[in-house]
Amino acid sequence: MRGLLFFPLFLTITILLSTPTTPLVVPATGGNSSDNHNQIPSPYTSTLLARRLFLLTLHGTLSTTFPASSSPPHLQNHPIGLPDYTASCDPDDKSNPTLLALPIATSFRNALTPGSNISLSLQWVPPPSRKGKEKKSNGEPHPASLPRLSILGHLERIPPPHRGVERCFTTAHPDARGWVPGNRIHESVWVRLVVKDVYWVGGFGDRAWIGWISGEKWRGVTEREIEGVRLPGEEVEGEEEEEGKGWVRWLSAWIGGEL
């Protein structure tokens, strides 16, 4: 009788506990999909997804232009894109990408010239499935359907003390330890890419938002909000199970008279 009386309470509490903690997952669909009924994420949700993509993607392409003083002259004002490491390690603003700049490298030689701009392009690549199941080839999302972004801004040196920048960056990129400031090979400095604007492509335009995100909106979201969304291919089944498991187990024991 006790179990029957409290069964509605059990269901209500379980629903209330599980609903707010379930991350919003944005699905990716291949180019041959005819399902256009997915709701397009809002600019706000897309900003959260963009910040999450930046947080989880540790390699990108830096695009710069050769300054007017470049030699040979035919390189002047010509763009160039090269891959590099990035991480969210800025001690003052985690929304600014942190880079380990070697002034001898082309990208940084260009970008550290006074008045120069730089952009960082990031592409989302879903992690391998942890379930051990083989994915069908027709179920794989096309690269064009996956989110990507380009961060536009300028570089600033991160002044000492670096307050954990080195530890944070080398945790993300262990092989970068040999290139940190003070190494015996090349001069290097910690820099932040100060975000001015972000161009976001969430995927195909009939099921994803595409557009500009201002630096103010980029910086205006919290870590908790970012944790509330998931990019295509991120697995959340295990997270959802664990969220309610402890409460359900406790309530079941209490209703059954075990507590």
Disulfide bonds with the S-S distance in Angstrom:
Cys89-Cys168 2.07
